Amino acid sequence: MAILPTFAPYRGLPEALPLEALEQAISNGKEDLTDLIHHVDHGSQYTSIVYNQRLKDAGIMEST
């Protein structure tokens, strides 16, 4: 199992921070992320439409 630790400095809305970190993880990850399961605490920043669409676009599954 690969772990992709990421960080993103706060530069705007709190909802944008997780998306920046997700983009960093995707760009640092391997090419095929279809087997990746992303675990989050389901806070509002992680349940945004844009965030979830980006996970789907990258082929990443959410944990439940």
Secondary structure as UniProt FT lines:
FT   TURN            14..15
FT   HELIX           16..28
FT   TURN            34..35
FT   STRAND          37..38
FT   HELIX           44..46
FT   HELIX           49..58
FT   STRAND          61..62
//
